[in-house]
Amino acid sequence: MVTPFAWLAQRVALERKSLKAASLSAMIAAILIIVGGGVVRVTGSGLGCPDWPTCTGASIAPTAEMGIHATIEFVNRLLTFVLCAAVGWVIIAARLQREAVPQITRWAWFQFWLVVLNAVIGGVTVWVKLNPYVVAAHFLAATLLLTAAAATWDKVQNLGRTEPQFSTESVRKLGSALVVLSAVLVILGTGVTGSGPHAGDSAEVPRMGFDWLLITVVHASVAFAALSVALVLWNCARRDQITEVERKAKLYVYVFAAQGLIGVIQSVTSLPELLVVAHLVGSALVWIGAVRVGIATHAPCREAQSPAR
């Protein structure tokens, strides 16, 4: 039996640039999902639409009487359709390549199922009236989607490259440590947010029971550890002449430094809404960097080279 994709692939062939554009659009859409959720949280619009999948029991869209919070939440829900279109584009572009790219196609479908997961958890979040642990799970699911989107985009950039990619055992271990620390940092960030003042709705919403100052200090400590590992990795990659890892580790350090600065400023200025959203953007970019470093450091190993004299 010929599937629709197989039938179409026999008649249409897309260039590589279409796949690059599609994978980039999906990654940007995944970032928008995270940022949109942050805007909903800091504006207190989480229950602007008190039901799901409808906004109210009788209407998919909010009514004029429901006010600005309902509009913000509804626009955030509409971002899901933008994400679906972007991921659909990746699936189609991957399937219709002149040269088959089955690995990219699998990653694209993985993104699709993560979109479904995010939609379900988003609905549950509304049903449980913004339980902070479910809200945290929703953010982590969105980050998992961003992981798949970033990995897809990175792998698409490397399609057709002729120069060999390699790593060393020490660089690989440092890359793994950086990814783990970055993941712990993201998870701790949900605890900081879940214990902070931005509950996501203007009504009384329960918070996590952590001491905000304590968990913020732990969060900052892990951030310092991640930055330290990134600096060591950067130095090792430069010493071993692993250009790809050196470039990505350097970019990670720069983005991380900017993100850390935003984090410090928002913490000492009582968490202003704009900086909270900026910190969310930064967290997405840092995580993309960690994913790319993780992929680069796990290239086939070779013996470390001595620096050229």
C-alpha positions as CSV (number, residue, x, y, z in Angstrom):
1,M,0.0,0.0,0.0
2,V,1.4,3.4,-1.0
3,T,1.1,6.0,1.7
4,P,0.3,9.6,0.9
5,F,3.9,10.7,1.7
6,A,5.3,7.9,-0.5
7,W,3.0,8.9,-3.4
8,L,4.0,12.6,-3.0
9,A,7.7,11.8,-2.7
10,Q,7.6,10.1,-6.1
11,R,6.4,13.4,-7.7
12,V,7.9,16.2,-5.6
13,A,11.5,16.7,-4.4
14,L,12.5,19.5,-2.1
15,E,15.9,21.2,-1.8
16,R,17.9,21.1,1.4
17,K,17.3,24.8,2.1
18,S,13.6,24.1,2.6
19,L,14.4,21.6,5.3
20,K,16.8,24.1,7.0
21,A,14.1,26.8,6.9
22,A,11.5,24.3,8.3
23,S,13.7,23.1,11.1
24,L,14.5,26.7,12.1
25,S,10.9,27.7,12.1
26,A,10.0,24.7,14.3
27,M,12.7,25.7,16.8
28,I,11.5,29.3,16.9
29,A,7.9,28.2,17.4
30,A,9.0,26.0,20.3
31,I,10.7,29.0,21.9
32,L,7.5,31.1,21.4
33,I,5.5,28.4,23.2
34,I,7.8,28.8,26.2
35,V,7.8,32.6,26.1
36,G,4.0,32.7,25.6
37,G,3.6,30.6,28.7
38,G,5.8,33.1,30.5
39,V,3.7,36.0,29.4
40,V,0.6,34.3,30.6
41,R,2.2,33.7,34.0
42,V,3.5,37.2,34.6
43,T,0.3,38.8,33.5
44,G,-1.9,36.6,35.7
45,S,-3.8,35.2,32.7
46,G,-3.4,31.5,33.4
47,L,-7.1,31.1,34.1
48,G,-8.3,33.8,31.7
49,C,-9.9,30.9,29.8
50,P,-11.2,28.8,32.7
51,D,-11.8,25.7,30.6
52,W,-10.0,23.6,28.0
53,P,-10.1,22.9,25.0
54,T,-12.8,25.6,24.9
55,C,-12.2,29.0,26.6
56,T,-15.5,28.6,28.4
57,G,-18.0,25.8,28.5
58,A,-20.0,27.4,25.6
59,S,-17.3,29.2,23.5
60,I,-13.9,28.3,22.0
61,A,-12.9,31.9,21.9
62,P,-13.2,34.4,24.8
63,T,-16.0,37.0,24.8
64,A,-15.5,40.7,25.1
65,E,-16.8,40.6,28.7
66,M,-14.0,38.3,29.8
67,G,-11.3,41.0,29.5
68,I,-7.7,41.1,28.6
69,H,-6.6,38.1,30.6
70,A,-8.8,35.8,28.5
71,T,-7.4,37.4,25.3
72,I,-3.8,36.8,26.4
73,E,-4.5,33.2,27.3
74,F,-6.4,32.6,24.1
75,V,-3.6,34.0,22.0
76,N,-1.2,31.8,23.8
77,R,-3.3,28.8,22.9
78,L,-3.3,29.9,19.3
79,L,0.5,29.6,19.2
80,T,-0.1,25.8,19.3
81,F,-1.4,26.0,15.7
82,V,1.7,28.0,14.7
83,L,3.8,25.2,16.2
84,C,1.7,22.5,14.5
85,A,2.2,24.2,11.1
86,A,6.0,24.5,11.7
87,V,6.4,20.9,12.8
88,G,4.2,19.7,9.9
89,W,6.5,21.6,7.6
90,V,9.5,19.8,9.0
91,I,7.8,16.4,8.5
92,I,6.9,17.2,4.9
93,A,10.2,18.8,4.0
94,A,12.2,15.9,5.5
95,R,10.0,13.2,3.8
96,L,10.3,14.9,0.4
97,Q,14.1,15.5,0.3
98,R,15.9,14.5,-2.9
99,E,18.2,12.4,-0.8
100,A,16.4,10.5,2.0
101,V,17.0,11.7,5.5
102,P,15.3,9.1,7.7
103,Q,17.0,10.3,10.9
104,I,15.6,13.8,10.4
105,T,12.2,12.4,9.6
106,R,12.1,10.4,12.8
107,W,13.1,13.5,14.8
108,A,10.4,15.5,13.1
109,W,7.7,12.9,14.1
110,F,9.1,12.9,17.6
111,Q,8.4,16.7,17.7
112,F,4.8,16.0,16.6
113,W,4.1,13.6,19.4
114,L,5.7,16.1,21.9
115,V,3.3,18.7,20.6
116,V,0.4,16.4,21.4
117,L,1.9,15.8,24.9
118,N,2.2,19.5,25.5
119,A,-1.4,20.1,24.5
120,V,-2.6,17.4,26.9
121,I,-0.6,18.7,29.8
122,G,-1.7,22.2,29.0
123,G,-5.3,21.2,29.3
124,V,-4.7,19.4,32.6
125,T,-3.0,22.5,33.9
126,V,-6.2,24.5,33.4
127,W,-8.4,21.7,34.8
128,V,-6.3,21.6,38.0
129,K,-6.4,25.4,38.4
130,L,-2.7,26.0,37.9
131,N,-1.4,23.5,40.3
132,P,2.3,24.6,40.5
133,Y,3.7,21.1,40.0
134,V,1.5,20.5,36.9
135,V,2.6,24.0,35.6
136,A,6.2,22.9,36.1
137,A,5.6,19.7,34.2
138,H,4.1,21.7,31.4
139,F,7.2,23.8,31.2
140,L,9.4,20.8,31.2
141,A,7.4,19.2,28.5
142,A,7.8,22.4,26.4
143,T,11.5,22.2,27.1
144,L,11.6,18.6,25.9
145,L,9.9,19.8,22.7
146,L,12.6,22.5,22.4
147,T,15.2,19.7,22.8
148,A,13.8,17.8,19.9
149,A,13.5,20.9,17.8
150,A,17.0,22.1,18.6
151,A,18.5,18.6,17.9
152,T,16.6,18.5,14.6
153,W,17.9,21.9,13.5
154,D,21.4,21.1,14.5
155,K,21.5,17.8,12.7
156,V,20.0,19.4,9.6
157,Q,22.8,22.0,9.5
158,N,25.3,19.1,9.4
159,L,23.7,17.2,6.5
160,G,26.1,16.9,3.6
161,R,29.1,18.1,5.5
162,T,32.3,16.5,4.2
163,E,34.8,17.4,6.9
164,P,34.9,14.7,9.6
165,Q,33.5,15.4,13.1
166,F,35.3,14.0,16.1
167,S,35.6,14.2,19.8
168,T,37.8,12.8,22.6
169,E,36.8,10.9,25.7
170,S,37.5,13.8,28.0
171,V,35.5,16.2,25.9
172,R,32.7,13.8,25.6
173,K,32.5,13.4,29.5
174,L,32.6,17.2,29.9
175,G,29.8,17.6,27.3
176,S,27.7,15.1,29.1
177,A,28.3,16.8,32.4
178,L,27.3,20.2,30.9
179,V,24.0,18.8,29.5
180,V,23.2,17.2,32.9
181,L,23.9,20.4,34.8
182,S,21.9,22.5,32.3
183,A,19.0,20.1,32.7
184,V,19.2,20.3,36.5
185,L,19.3,24.1,36.2
186,V,16.1,24.1,34.1
187,I,14.4,21.8,36.7
188,L,15.5,23.9,39.6
189,G,14.3,27.0,37.7
190,T,10.7,25.6,37.8
191,G,11.1,25.4,41.6
192,V,12.3,29.0,41.8
193,T,9.4,30.1,39.7
194,G,6.9,27.9,41.5
195,S,7.9,29.4,44.8
196,G,8.0,33.0,43.6
197,P,5.3,35.7,43.3
198,H,4.2,35.0,39.7
199,A,1.5,32.4,40.3
200,G,0.0,32.7,36.8
201,D,-3.4,34.1,37.8
202,S,-4.8,37.0,39.7
203,A,-6.8,34.7,41.9
204,E,-5.4,32.8,44.8
205,V,-3.2,30.0,43.4
206,P,-1.2,27.5,45.5
207,R,2.6,27.8,45.4
208,M,5.3,25.2,45.9
209,G,6.4,24.9,49.5
210,F,10.1,25.7,48.9
211,D,11.9,28.6,50.6
212,W,12.4,30.9,47.7
213,L,15.7,32.3,48.8
214,L,17.2,28.9,49.5
215,I,16.1,27.4,46.2
216,T,17.3,30.5,44.4
217,V,20.8,30.1,46.0
218,V,20.8,26.4,45.0
219,H,19.8,27.4,41.4
220,A,22.6,29.9,41.3
221,S,25.1,27.4,42.6
222,V,24.3,24.9,39.8
223,A,24.5,27.7,37.3
224,F,28.0,28.5,38.5
225,A,29.0,24.8,38.2
226,A,27.5,24.7,34.7
227,L,29.5,27.8,33.6
228,S,32.7,26.3,35.1
229,V,32.3,23.1,33.2
230,A,31.5,25.0,30.0
231,L,34.8,27.0,30.4
232,V,36.8,23.9,31.0
233,L,35.2,22.3,28.0
234,W,35.9,25.3,25.8
235,N,39.6,25.2,26.9
236,C,39.9,21.4,26.3
237,A,38.3,21.6,22.9
238,R,40.7,24.4,21.9
239,R,43.7,22.4,23.3
240,D,42.6,19.3,21.4
241,Q,41.8,21.3,18.2
242,I,38.1,20.2,18.1
243,T,36.9,23.3,16.3
244,E,33.2,22.4,16.3
245,V,33.0,21.8,20.0
246,E,35.1,24.9,20.7
247,R,32.8,27.1,18.7
248,K,29.6,25.8,20.4
249,A,31.1,25.8,23.9
250,K,32.2,29.4,23.4
251,L,28.7,30.5,22.2
252,Y,27.2,28.6,25.2
253,V,29.4,30.6,27.6
254,Y,28.5,33.9,26.1
255,V,24.8,33.2,26.1
256,F,25.0,31.8,29.6
257,A,26.8,34.9,30.9
258,A,24.1,37.1,29.6
259,Q,21.4,34.8,31.0
260,G,23.1,34.9,34.4
261,L,23.3,38.6,34.4
262,I,19.5,38.8,33.7
263,G,18.9,36.3,36.5
264,V,20.9,38.3,39.1
265,I,19.2,41.6,38.1
266,Q,15.7,40.1,38.3
267,S,16.4,38.5,41.7
268,V,17.6,41.8,43.3
269,T,14.8,43.9,41.7
270,S,11.8,41.9,43.0
271,L,11.3,39.9,39.8
272,P,9.9,42.5,37.4
273,E,7.7,41.0,34.7
274,L,9.7,42.0,31.7
275,L,12.9,40.6,33.1
276,V,11.1,37.3,34.0
277,V,10.1,36.9,30.4
278,A,13.6,37.8,29.2
279,H,15.0,35.2,31.6
280,L,12.7,32.6,30.0
281,V,14.0,33.6,26.5
282,G,17.5,33.2,27.9
283,S,16.8,29.8,29.4
284,A,15.6,28.6,26.0
285,L,18.7,29.8,24.3
286,V,21.0,28.3,27.0
287,W,19.2,25.0,26.6
288,I,19.5,25.0,22.9
289,G,23.2,25.7,23.4
290,A,23.5,22.7,25.8
291,V,21.8,20.4,23.3
292,R,24.1,21.5,20.5
293,V,27.2,21.1,22.7
294,G,26.0,17.6,23.7
295,I,25.6,16.6,20.1
296,A,29.0,17.9,19.1
297,T,30.8,16.3,21.9
298,H,29.4,12.9,21.2
299,A,30.9,12.7,17.7
300,P,33.2,9.6,17.2
301,C,36.2,9.7,19.5
302,R,39.8,9.9,18.4
303,E,43.0,10.4,20.3
304,A,43.6,13.9,21.6
305,Q,46.1,15.9,19.5
306,S,48.8,18.0,20.9
307,P,48.6,21.7,20.0
308,A,50.5,22.8,16.9
309,R,53.8,24.3,17.7
